[in-house]
Amino acid sequence: MRILNGRDLADFIKARQQTEVRSLIQASHIKPKLAIIITIDNPVINLYVKLKQSYGKDIGIEVEIHRIKQSEANDVIEQLNNDESIHGIILQLPIEDPSQTDELVNLVSKDKDVDALGLNANFDPATPTAILWLLAGYNIDFSGKKVLLIGEGKLVGKPLFRMLQNSNVDVSIANDKTKDIINLALSSDIIVTATGSPAVLNSSMVKEKAVVVDAGVASEGGKTVGDVDDDLYERDDITITPKKGGVGPLTVCALFQNVLISARRKTKTD
């Protein structure tokens, strides 16, 4: 079994970003800043936010937290859009009333929408970018390969599908209504799962020498787990992300890379 360890790649990227931030501050006197808007008190969200704060502190990017009522979101987003010291804005999902998600994410300036949730964002979304970085870091080539994405959510599946299509990759996407998903999976060389459903992909669905990327986050028995069944980790012929430390560490890297990109663009407009 070959393991796609995202932590090793993330450490390399993090060190590079530290240097980039220092250079940007010294050359342009611009200190990159990320603003995160939170509308509900949720332990999982709080954990994710703490991870972002810690990462930002490590590389020199300030992370500003706005805990607000959802009714205040319009005004806060407008304020942050107009604040020249802010280079990235995240509306942390889920929000208090999920029916307003699309409306609110599309209020974020396209030049500050570092999560790339809005329709016109000027960035690539973090998790799909992380997946592509991970595969590239282990020299996994898409040429002549069939790729299957299981899950078509707006954070991973849909944007990754567009990105791969734009690169002329032979890619298909499936959801829980897809017929004959087992044979579709068995014919695929690279499978990426992002459903949030435990054990949605098992060993009987994966052919020899396939590559499996688990980008799902699910809860089972009070524990956080991925999408793939444990039986896949008993195989010695496949390449797969670890149960922890695969895509996740690189997703944080990709998010902060977008903040850096936004801050560098600012130097060209001043």
C-alpha positions in Angstrom: 0.0 0.0 0.0 1.2 3.5 -0.9 0.0 6.3 1.4 -0.6 9.8 0.2 0.6 11.7 3.2 -0.6 15.3 3.0 1.2 16.4 6.2 4.6 16.0 4.6 3.6 18.2 1.7 1.8 20.7 4.0 5.0 21.2 6.0 6.9 22.1 2.9 4.2 24.5 1.7 3.8 26.1 5.1 7.5 26.9 5.2 7.4 28.5 1.8 4.4 30.6 2.8 6.2 31.9 5.9 8.9 33.2 3.6 6.3 34.6 1.1 4.5 36.5 3.9 7.7 38.0 5.3 8.8 39.1 1.8 5.4 40.7 1.1 5.5 42.6 4.4 9.1 43.8 3.8 8.6 44.8 0.2 5.1 46.2 0.2 4.3 46.9 3.9 1.1 44.9 3.3 0.2 42.4 6.1 -2.2 39.8 4.8 -5.4 39.4 6.9 -8.2 36.9 6.8 -11.7 37.6 8.2 -13.9 34.7 9.3 -17.7 35.2 9.9 -19.4 32.8 12.2 -23.1 32.7 12.8 -23.6 29.7 15.1 -21.8 28.2 18.1 -20.7 24.7 17.0 -17.8 22.7 18.4 -16.7 21.4 15.0 -16.8 24.9 13.5 -14.9 26.2 16.6 -12.2 23.5 16.0 -11.8 24.4 12.3 -11.6 28.1 13.2 -8.9 27.4 15.8 -6.9 25.5 13.3 -7.1 28.4 10.8 -6.1 30.8 13.5 -3.1 28.7 14.5 -2.0 28.2 10.9 -2.3 31.9 10.2 -0.3 32.8 13.3 2.4 30.4 12.2 2.9 31.9 8.8 2.3 35.5 9.8 -1.3 36.1 8.5 -3.7 37.7 10.9 -7.1 35.9 11.3 -9.9 38.1 12.5 -13.0 36.5 13.9 -16.5 38.0 13.6 -19.1 36.1 15.7 -22.4 37.6 14.7 -26.1 36.9 14.3 -27.0 35.9 10.8 -29.3 39.0 10.6 -26.1 41.1 10.8 -24.3 39.2 8.0 -25.2 41.5 5.1 -23.8 44.6 6.9 -20.7 42.8 8.2 -19.9 41.4 4.7 -20.3 44.9 3.2 -18.0 46.4 5.8 -15.3 43.8 5.3 -15.6 44.1 1.5 -14.8 47.8 1.9 -12.0 47.3 4.4 -8.7 47.6 2.5 -6.8 45.8 5.3 -8.8 42.6 4.7 -7.6 40.4 1.9 -9.8 37.3 2.4 -13.3 36.8 3.8 -14.8 33.4 4.8 -18.5 32.8 5.7 -18.0 29.7 7.9 -20.4 27.0 7.0 -22.9 25.9 8.0 -24.7 29.1 8.9 -27.7 29.6 11.2 -30.2 29.5 8.4 -28.7 27.4 5.6 -31.4 28.6 3.1 -29.5 31.9 2.9 -26.1 30.3 2.1 -26.0 31.1 -1.6 -27.3 34.6 -1.1 -24.7 35.5 1.5 -21.6 33.9 -0.1 -22.4 35.8 -3.2 -22.3 39.0 -1.3 -18.6 38.5 -0.6 -16.4 40.4 -3.0 -15.1 38.2 -5.7 -11.6 39.5 -5.0 -11.8 38.4 -1.3 -13.8 35.2 -1.7 -10.9 33.0 -0.8 -13.2 30.0 -0.1 -14.4 30.4 -3.7 -18.0 29.7 -2.7 -19.5 32.6 -4.7 -20.4 32.3 -8.4 -17.7 34.8 -9.5 -14.9 34.2 -7.1 -11.4 35.0 -8.4 -9.8 31.9 -6.7 -9.7 28.2 -7.0 -11.5 26.5 -4.1 -9.3 25.2 -1.3 -10.2 21.5 -1.0 -10.1 20.7 -4.8 -6.8 22.5 -5.0 -5.5 20.5 -2.1 -6.5 17.3 -3.8 -4.7 18.3 -7.0 -1.6 19.3 -5.0 -1.6 16.0 -3.2 -1.8 13.9 -6.4 0.8 16.1 -8.1 3.1 15.8 -5.0 3.1 12.1 -5.4 3.6 12.2 -9.2 0.1 10.8 -10.0 -0.6 11.6 -13.6 -4.1 11.9 -15.0 -3.1 11.1 -18.6 -4.9 8.1 -19.9 -6.7 7.6 -16.5 -10.4 7.5 -15.7 -11.3 9.6 -12.7 -14.5 9.2 -10.6 -15.7 11.7 -8.1 -18.2 10.4 -5.6 -20.2 13.3 -4.2 -21.2 16.5 -6.0 -21.2 19.1 -3.2 -20.4 22.7 -3.8 -17.2 22.6 -1.7 -15.5 19.6 -3.4 -17.3 17.6 -6.0 -18.7 20.2 -8.3 -15.7 22.5 -8.4 -13.2 19.7 -8.7 -15.3 18.3 -11.6 -15.1 21.6 -13.4 -11.4 22.0 -12.7 -10.6 18.5 -14.1 -12.9 19.0 -17.1 -11.1 22.2 -17.9 -7.8 20.2 -17.9 -9.3 17.7 -20.4 -9.3 14.9 -17.8 -11.6 11.9 -18.4 -13.7 12.5 -15.3 -17.2 11.3 -14.1 -19.2 12.4 -11.1 -21.6 10.3 -9.1 -24.0 10.8 -6.2 -26.3 8.6 -4.1 -28.8 8.3 -7.0 -26.2 7.1 -9.6 -27.1 3.7 -11.0 -24.5 1.0 -11.2 -22.0 3.0 -9.2 -20.1 -0.2 -8.3 -19.1 -0.9 -11.9 -18.4 2.7 -12.5 -16.0 2.7 -9.6 -14.4 -0.6 -10.7 -13.6 1.0 -14.1 -11.9 4.0 -12.6 -8.2 4.5 -12.0 -8.5 7.4 -9.6 -11.5 7.7 -7.2 -12.1 10.8 -5.0 -14.8 10.6 -2.4 -16.4 13.6 -0.7 -19.8 12.6 0.5 -19.7 12.8 4.3 -21.1 9.2 4.4 -19.1 6.5 6.3 -18.0 3.5 4.2 -19.6 4.8 1.0 -16.6 3.3 -0.8 -15.4 -0.3 0.0 -12.8 -2.7 -1.3 -15.2 -4.5 -3.6 -15.6 -1.2 -5.6 -11.9 -0.6 -6.1 -9.8 -2.3 -8.8 -6.2 -3.3 -8.4 -3.6 -0.5 -8.4 -6.2 2.2 -8.1 -5.7 5.5 -6.4 -8.2 6.5 -3.7 -8.5 10.0 -2.2 -10.8 10.3 0.8 -11.9 13.9 1.1 -15.0 13.2 3.1 -15.7 14.1 6.7 -18.4 12.0 8.5 -19.4 11.2 12.1 -19.8 7.6 13.3 -20.1 6.5 16.9 -19.1 9.9 18.1 -15.9 9.8 16.1 -14.9 11.7 13.0 -14.2 9.4 10.1 -13.9 9.6 6.3 -15.8 8.1 3.4 -13.9 4.9 2.8 -14.4 1.6 4.5 -11.7 0.2 6.7 -11.3 -2.8 4.4 -9.5 -0.7 1.9 -6.7 -0.2 4.4 -6.1 -3.9 4.3 -5.1 -3.8 0.6 -1.5 -3.7 -0.3 -2.0 -3.0 -4.1 -3.6 0.5 -3.9 -2.5 4.0 -3.3 -4.7 5.8 -0.7 -4.9 8.8 1.7 -4.4 7.9 5.4 -7.3 8.0 7.8 -6.0 11.3 9.1 -3.5 13.7 7.5 -4.4 13.3 3.8 -6.3 16.1 2.2 -7.1 18.1 5.3 -3.7 19.6 6.0 -3.3 20.7 2.4 -6.8 22.3 2.4 -5.7 24.8 5.0 -2.5 25.5 3.0 -4.6 26.1 -0.1 -6.9 28.5 1.7 -4.1 30.6 3.0 -2.4 30.6 -0.4 -5.6 32.3 -1.7 -5.2 35.0 1.0 -1.6 35.5 -0.1 -2.7 35.7 -3.7 -5.2 38.4 -2.8 -2.7 40.4 -0.8 -0.2 40.2 -3.7 -2.8 41.4 -6.1 -3.3 44.4 -3.8 0.3 45.5 -4.4 -0.5 45.8 -8.1 -3.5 48.0 -7.6 -2.0 50.5 -5.1 
